[in-house]
Amino acid sequence: MPEAPALRLGMHLAKAGGEIALRQIPERWPGVEIDGDPAARKWSQRPGVRGLARLPLQLKS
């Protein structure tokens, strides 16, 4: 089934928004950092959804 142009655009916008949000965590909340090994992060297995299933955060002391 061919993808609609709006669907392709939406996927790229969602990906860009997620990347921006992850970069802003340390800027907006300096006492919070992303925890764990990036290679060990769990990704969603739902069809049609690509993203992190969870994002562990840690408070710096």
C-alpha positions as CSV (number, residue, x, y, z in Angstrom):
1,M,0.0,0.0,0.0
2,P,1.5,3.4,-1.0
3,E,2.0,5.9,1.8
4,A,0.1,9.1,1.7
5,P,2.3,12.3,1.6
6,A,0.6,13.5,4.9
7,L,1.6,10.3,6.7
8,R,5.2,10.6,5.6
9,L,5.3,14.3,6.6
10,G,3.8,13.4,10.0
11,M,6.3,10.7,10.7
12,H,9.2,13.1,10.0
13,L,7.7,15.8,12.1
14,A,7.1,13.5,15.0
15,K,10.7,12.2,14.8
16,A,12.1,15.7,14.8
17,G,9.9,16.7,17.7
18,G,11.2,13.8,19.8
19,E,14.8,14.6,19.0
20,I,14.3,18.2,20.0
21,A,12.5,17.2,23.3
22,L,15.4,14.8,24.2
23,R,18.0,17.5,23.7
24,Q,16.0,20.0,25.8
25,I,15.8,17.8,28.9
26,P,19.2,18.8,30.3
27,E,18.7,22.5,29.2
28,R,15.3,22.9,30.9
29,W,16.0,20.7,33.9
30,P,19.7,20.8,34.7
31,G,19.3,18.4,37.7
32,V,17.8,15.6,35.4
33,E,19.8,13.4,33.1
34,I,18.9,10.5,30.9
35,D,19.9,7.3,32.7
36,G,21.2,4.0,31.4
37,D,23.0,2.8,28.3
38,P,21.5,4.1,25.1
39,A,22.0,0.7,23.4
40,A,19.9,-0.9,26.1
41,R,16.8,1.3,25.7
42,K,13.5,-0.4,25.1
43,W,11.6,0.6,22.0
44,S,7.9,0.3,21.5
45,Q,6.8,-2.9,19.7
46,R,3.4,-1.5,18.7
47,P,2.6,-1.7,14.9
48,G,2.9,1.8,13.3
49,V,4.5,3.3,16.4
50,R,8.2,3.9,16.7
51,G,9.5,5.4,19.9
52,L,10.9,4.6,23.3
53,A,8.7,2.4,25.5
54,R,10.1,4.3,28.5
55,L,12.9,6.8,29.2
56,P,14.6,6.3,32.5
57,L,15.7,9.6,34.1
58,Q,17.9,10.2,37.1
59,L,18.2,13.2,39.4
60,K,21.7,14.5,39.8
61,S,22.8,15.4,43.3
